[in-house]
Amino acid sequence: MNTSAFLTRIVLLGGTALGLAGCSFLKPSELVVRSFVLTPLPAPAEMPAPAAARTVGIGFVKLPGYLSSSSLAMRQDGNEIVYLPNARWAERLDRGLQRVIAANLTTLLPAVQTRLSAWRPEEVSAEVFVTIEQFDADALGQLVLIASWRVVSPGGGEVLKTGRFHTTRQGPPPDADPLEATRLMSALVAELSQALARDLDEAGAP
């Protein structure tokens, strides 16, 4: 091989190597998506079943449209909503809220059993319907939960109790620590459940 051909081959090999290295350097890192669920209050180690439990139906939880996305919503500048690309709900948020509220009420009120969504009027002593107005964290980590509820007689013929709930809590920005943010969101739902449990107890549905 003459000197000219040898030099040409070296240049071509060097260019290929640099091209491959450049492609590797410019390739964006793969986005890791994490999935979260809301968690209920821990149940007591032993919870004896009451002799005469009453059953309460927990209806579908109504959410504002911006919470219908599977991605976690983060609020910016008061009225802008952005969705985190690396953090999402592992289940529909309305179903998760319904599930956790029902579990919390069972823990907080041992004499109450809960049914989800499908029941006949004769199977429950009261029905509960929760509406969420706001449930998110902002870019500074302030979490907000605003909700209202109605406790009605079976079939909805009579309103037994209504309530409204508004609380905030400081946590990390959800884009920086979505695990802790969702843990604190579960804590807010626990506070909502406690307020609802008091209303259910006061309603005294048979």
C-alpha positions in Angstrom: 0.0 0.0 0.0 1.5 3.3 -1.0 1.8 6.3 1.4 -1.1 8.3 -0.2 -3.6 5.4 0.1 -2.5 4.7 3.7 -3.0 8.3 4.7 -6.4 8.4 3.0 -7.5 5.3 4.9 -6.4 6.8 8.3 -8.3 9.9 7.6 -11.5 8.0 6.7 -11.2 5.8 9.8 -10.6 8.8 12.0 -13.6 10.6 10.6 -15.9 7.6 11.1 -14.8 7.3 14.8 -15.4 10.9 15.4 -18.8 10.7 13.8 -19.8 7.8 16.0 -18.5 9.5 19.1 -20.4 12.6 18.1 -23.6 10.7 17.7 -23.2 9.1 21.1 -22.5 12.5 22.7 -25.5 14.2 21.1 -27.9 11.4 21.9 -30.3 12.6 24.6 -30.5 10.5 27.8 -33.5 8.3 28.1 -36.3 9.7 30.1 -37.2 7.6 33.1 -40.9 7.7 33.8 -42.1 7.0 37.4 -45.6 5.9 38.3 -47.3 6.7 41.6 -50.5 5.9 43.5 -52.2 7.6 46.4 -52.0 5.6 49.6 -54.6 5.2 52.4 -54.1 5.6 56.1 -52.4 2.6 57.7 -55.1 0.2 59.1 -54.7 -0.9 62.7 -53.0 -4.2 63.2 -56.2 -5.7 64.6 -59.7 -4.3 63.8 -62.5 -6.4 65.2 -65.6 -6.3 63.0 -68.5 -4.4 64.7 -71.6 -6.4 65.5 -73.8 -4.1 63.4 -71.9 -2.2 60.8 -73.6 0.3 58.6 -72.7 0.5 54.9 -72.0 3.7 53.1 -71.7 4.1 49.3 -68.8 6.1 48.0 -69.6 7.5 44.6 -67.3 8.4 41.8 -65.1 11.4 42.7 -65.6 14.4 40.4 -62.5 16.1 39.2 -61.8 19.3 37.2 -60.8 18.7 33.6 -57.1 19.6 34.1 -56.7 16.5 36.5 -57.8 14.0 33.8 -54.3 13.6 32.5 -52.3 10.6 33.7 -49.3 12.9 34.2 -48.8 14.8 37.5 -50.1 18.4 37.1 -47.9 21.3 38.4 -49.2 24.8 38.7 -47.2 27.8 37.6 -47.9 31.5 38.0 -51.3 30.8 39.5 -53.2 29.7 36.5 -50.8 27.8 34.2 -50.8 24.0 34.4 -47.8 22.0 33.2 -47.7 18.2 33.1 -44.5 16.5 34.3 -43.1 14.2 31.6 -41.3 11.9 34.1 -44.1 11.4 36.7 -47.6 10.0 36.2 -50.4 8.4 38.1 -50.4 4.6 37.9 -54.3 4.6 38.0 -56.9 7.1 37.1 -56.8 9.9 39.7 -60.6 9.9 40.3 -60.5 6.1 40.9 -57.5 6.5 43.2 -59.2 9.1 45.2 -62.4 7.1 45.5 -60.4 4.0 46.6 -58.3 5.9 49.2 -61.2 7.9 50.7 -63.2 4.6 51.1 -60.3 2.9 52.7 -59.7 5.9 55.0 -63.3 6.0 56.1 -63.2 2.3 57.0 -60.1 2.9 59.1 -61.5 6.1 60.8 -65.0 4.7 61.4 -64.7 1.0 62.3 -68.5 0.7 62.4 -68.8 1.7 58.7 -68.3 -0.5 55.7 -68.0 1.1 52.3 -69.2 0.2 48.8 -67.8 1.7 45.6 -70.0 3.1 42.9 -72.4 0.3 42.3 -75.1 -0.4 44.9 -78.8 -0.6 45.3 -80.5 1.9 47.7 -81.5 -0.8 50.1 -77.8 -1.9 50.4 -76.5 1.3 52.0 -77.6 3.7 54.8 -76.1 6.8 53.1 -74.3 7.8 49.9 -71.3 10.1 49.7 -70.3 12.2 46.7 -67.0 14.1 46.7 -66.1 16.9 44.2 -62.5 18.0 43.9 -62.0 21.7 42.9 -58.1 21.8 43.1 -55.5 19.1 43.9 -52.0 20.0 42.8 -48.6 21.4 43.8 -47.0 24.5 42.4 -43.4 25.0 41.2 -42.4 26.0 44.8 -43.8 22.9 46.4 -47.0 24.3 47.9 -49.7 21.6 47.7 -53.4 22.6 47.7 -56.5 20.4 48.1 -60.0 22.1 47.8 -63.0 19.8 47.9 -66.7 19.6 48.8 -69.0 16.7 49.5 -72.6 15.7 50.0 -73.9 12.9 52.2 -77.4 11.9 51.0 -79.9 9.3 51.9 -80.1 6.2 49.8 -81.3 7.1 46.4 -80.5 10.8 47.0 -83.9 11.8 48.3 -82.6 13.8 51.3 -79.3 15.7 51.8 -78.0 14.6 55.3 -74.9 16.7 55.4 -72.7 18.9 53.2 -69.1 20.0 53.8 -66.2 21.9 52.3 -62.5 21.4 52.8 -59.5 23.5 51.9 -56.0 22.9 53.1 -52.4 23.5 52.0 -49.1 21.9 52.8 -45.5 22.8 52.0 -43.4 20.2 50.2 -40.8 19.9 47.6 -41.4 21.0 44.0 -43.1 18.0 42.3 -40.7 18.1 39.4 -37.7 17.8 41.8 -39.2 15.1 44.1 -42.4 13.6 42.8 -42.2 10.7 45.3 -42.4 13.1 48.3 -45.0 15.3 46.6 -47.3 12.4 46.0 -46.8 11.1 49.6 -47.9 14.5 50.9 -50.9 14.5 48.5 -51.9 11.2 50.2 -51.6 13.0 53.5 -54.0 15.8 52.3 -56.5 13.2 51.2 -56.2 11.7 54.7 -57.1 15.1 56.2 -60.1 15.4 53.8 -61.2 11.9 54.9 -61.1 12.9 58.6 -63.3 15.9 57.9 -65.7 13.7 55.9 -65.7 11.0 58.7 -66.8 13.6 61.2 -69.7 14.6 59.0 -70.7 11.0 58.5 -70.6 10.5 62.2 -72.7 13.6 62.8 -75.2 12.7 60.1 -76.0 9.5 62.1 -77.3 7.6 59.1 -78.9 4.4 60.4 
